[in-house]
Every structure is written in structure tokens, then in C-alpha cells.
Amino acid sequence: MDDATMQALEAAAYRRLRDHLRNRTDVQNIDLMNLAGFCRNCLSRWMAEAAAEAGVPLDKEEAKTLVYGMPYDEWKAKHQSEASESQKAAFTEAFKTHG
């Protein structure tokens, strides 16, 4: 497989993941972090980092808007709930070795 085809497939898979996470607003970022070690904010950070490496201007908030499909503060107000004590404890346990 050539590089262009691989990049196109990777981009398509990323868009599918992004769209899936946009539609699954019931899945909280802390749950993603606890189960998979990444969340929507990680995706937006990775996008901003990739843009910086490519010399493309894209700030943190713009990257979040691309991932969330709306400004982050709007998504948070509509869809984010307060993390439960058990979610917070699981997060602390999962990431205590990641300093």
C-alpha cells in the first residue's frame, strides 16, 4: 500500500472515530480516560500538536472545536456531567504512575 492510500485510510478512520464520539455524548471524557487512556481532549491536543509540527496555525480551542463539532465550552455545558467519586477514584488509580 502506498503512503497516500495509507494516509487516506487513516484519515477516514480518524473521522469515523471523531464522529462516533460526537454522537456518543453520553460517554464522558473521564470514562474514556479510565477505560482507554485517552479522550476527546487528547484527540484535540494531538491534532494541535500535529498542526504545529506541520507549521499549520491551529490553537488549542480551534482544535477542540474540530474534535467536538462545536466550541468546547458549549459541548461541556450541553453534555458534560460532574464526575462521580468512583470515576475520580478510578482516574487517580489509573494515572497515578503517569506522574
C-alpha positions in Angstrom: 0.0 0.0 0.0 1.4 3.4 -0.9 1.8 6.2 1.6 -1.1 8.3 0.1 -3.5 5.5 0.3 -2.5 4.7 3.9 -2.9 8.4 4.9 -6.4 8.5 3.3 -7.4 5.3 5.2 -6.0 6.6 8.5 -7.8 10.0 8.0 -11.1 8.2 7.2 -10.7 6.0 10.4 -10.0 9.2 12.4 -13.1 10.9 11.0 -15.2 7.9 11.9 -13.8 7.9 15.5 -14.4 11.6 15.8 -18.0 11.4 14.5 -18.7 8.4 16.7 -17.5 10.3 19.8 -19.6 13.4 18.7 -22.7 11.2 18.6 -21.9 9.4 21.9 -22.3 12.4 24.1 -23.4 10.0 26.9 -19.8 8.8 27.1 -18.0 11.1 29.4 -14.3 12.0 28.8 -13.4 10.7 32.3 -14.9 7.3 31.3 -12.8 7.3 28.1 -9.7 8.2 30.1 -10.4 5.5 32.7 -11.0 2.8 30.1 -8.8 3.7 27.2 -6.3 6.2 28.5 -7.4 9.0 26.1 -10.4 11.2 25.5 -11.7 13.9 23.2 -9.4 16.4 24.7 -6.4 14.2 23.9 -7.5 14.0 20.3 -7.7 17.7 20.1 -4.3 18.1 21.7 -2.8 15.6 19.3 -4.4 17.5 16.4 -2.9 20.8 17.6 0.5 19.1 18.0 0.3 17.6 14.5 -0.6 21.0 13.1 2.3 22.7 14.9 4.7 20.0 13.6 3.4 20.7 10.0 3.6 24.5 10.5 -0.1 24.9 10.3 -1.6 27.5 12.7 -4.2 25.8 14.9 -4.6 26.8 18.5 -5.9 24.5 21.3 -9.5 25.9 21.2 -9.7 25.6 17.5 -8.6 22.0 17.7 -11.2 21.3 20.3 -13.9 22.8 18.1 -12.8 20.5 15.3 -13.0 17.4 17.5 -16.2 18.3 19.4 -18.0 19.8 16.4 -18.7 23.0 18.5 -16.8 25.2 20.9 -15.7 23.1 23.9 -17.5 25.3 26.4 -20.7 24.8 24.6 -20.2 21.0 24.4 -19.3 20.9 28.1 -22.5 22.9 29.1 -24.7 20.6 27.0 -23.1 17.2 27.6 -20.6 17.0 30.4 -21.7 15.9 33.9 -19.9 16.2 37.1 -17.6 13.2 37.6 -18.7 10.8 40.4 -16.4 10.0 43.3 -15.9 6.5 41.8 -14.9 7.9 38.4 -12.5 10.3 40.1 -11.0 7.5 42.1 -10.6 5.2 39.1 -8.9 8.1 37.2 -6.5 8.7 40.1 -5.7 4.9 40.3 -5.3 4.6 36.5 -2.9 7.5 36.2 -1.0 7.5 39.5 2.0 6.0 37.8 1.9 8.5 34.9 3.0 11.4 37.1 
